Amino acid sequence: MATFQLNEVIRLYEPCNILLCLLCKAGIKPGNGTVSHFRNQHKFKGNELQQVLTFAASIQHLSDPATVDLPQDGSVAIDGLPQLKGYSCMSCRYMTINRDNAMAHQRTEAHTVVGGPGWTVVTLQSFDSGSTRGTGLSRGTVRWAIVWQGLLGDWQAVCELAKRY
């Protein structure tokens, strides 16, 4: 980085009280997780690392992105996290960004579907890092939330999902 700007590197997502790394677009585990993330993933040291750690230490009661309650489905997208095309099972809470996994889920779970594929296309976000968001994931390893950006198709999908719960 030529000039270090803290607000381009890390920010607090207040509704869930978690830190977001704006470089890799993921939630950051609090405490030692913050140190190791910026030291190992982004090779921060010296003043840059100290600024990040001072910022993180200034926030009380940070939540772990791996265990925090996700925003409700249909919430506004979280700025700083990627929005990904995904698939949501019409019979349960299973979500994935991998179409093959969505189809395999339908086969292995034997959900009863009358007409149609048994899943709907949605926009997903996750606090997990890009390295765990990839399409080669084992099913169920990433926790997803369906987001709404004001697009009619996404909103209709959210309404359909809401009817099931």
N, C-alpha and C positions, 0 to 999 in steps of 0.2 A: 504494500500500500504506500502510495506516495505521501499523502497526507491522511493521517488517522482521524476519522470522525466517529466517535462513539455511537451516535445515533444512526449510523449506517451499518453498524456491526451487531448491536444487541438492543432489544427493547422489551418492555414488560407488556404482556397481554393481560390486562387487568381483570377481565371477567373470569378468567381461570387462575389468575395470579401465577403465571408461569413466564419464564424468560424465553424469548425467541431469538435464535441466532439468525440474523438476516443474511449471512453469507451462505449458509447451507440450507436455510429455510426450514428450520426444525425447532422443536422445543428442546430446552436444555435442562438436564437434571441439576437440581440445586446443590450447593455445597461443593464438595470435591469434584462433582460432575462438571461444574462450570470451569474449574481450573483445568481439568484434563481435556475437556472439549476444546477450549481455545488454545491450549498448549500443544496438544497432539494433532487435532484436525486442521488448525489454521496456523500453527507454528508461531503463535504470539509469544512474546517475551518482553521483559523490561517494562517500560512505561505503558505500552499498549495493553499488555496483560494486566498490569496494575489498575489501569482505568476501568477495564471490564470487571475485575474483581471488586473494586470499590463500588461500582454501580450495583452489582449483584448483592453485595453485603448491605447496601443501603435499604434493601427491600425486605421487610419482615414477612415471615410465613410463606415463603415460596412453595409452590406445589410441584410435584414430580409429574412431568408430562406423560409418563407411562401409566400413572394411576389416577390422575385427575379426572373428574367427570367431564366428558366431552360436551361441547355446546349442543343444544337440542337440534335435531334434524330440522332443516328449514331455516336455520339461523343465517344471518348475513355472513359472507365469507370473511375469514380472518386475514387481514392485510399482513403480508409477509410470509404467508404459506402458499404453496402452489395449489391451484385448483385443477383437479384431474378428472378426466372422464372415467366413470366407474359404473358398476352394475350392482343392483340391490335385489336380493331375493324377494319375491312377492309373498312368500310364506313365513319368513323369519327375518331376523336382524342381520343375516350374513351380507357383507359388502366386500367388494374387491375391485381392483382396477384391471384385472386380467379376465378377459372374456372367457378364455378356456377354463379358468377356475370357476367362473359363474356357471358354466354349462356342466362341469364336473360335479359341482355342488348339487345341482338339480338331479343328476343321476344318482349320486351316492346317498342323498338324503331322502329320495323318493317322495318329494313333495307332490301333492295332488294339484295339478294345474289343468284348468279347462281352457284349452286354446291358448296360443301364445307361448313364448319361451319360458315363462316362469320368473323372469327378472325384468327389471326396468333400468334404463340408462339414467344415471344421475351424475351430479358433480360432487366429488368427494374432496375432503381435506383431512389431513392427519398431522398430529404433532411429531410423528416419527420422522427420522431423517431420510433423505433421499436414498441412502444405501439400503434401508430396510423397506422403502416404498416400492422398490422395483417390481417388475412383473413376474419374476421368478419366485415369488414368496410362497411359503407354505400357507395353506389356507388358515385364516384366523389369527395370524401373527401380528397384524396391524389393526389398530382400532380406528375406524373411520367415522366421520360425521358428514351428513348430507348438507350441502350449503345451497343457498339461494342467491342468485345474482340478479333477479328480476327478469329472467328469461322465462317465457311462458312454458316452454317444454319442461324445464326444471321444476317450476312451480306445480305443474300438473303431476309430475312424478312424486313430489313431496306430498301433495294432497292424497294421491293414491296410497302412499305408504302410511299416512296418518290414519286412514280408514281402517288399517289392520291392527292398530294398537289402541 
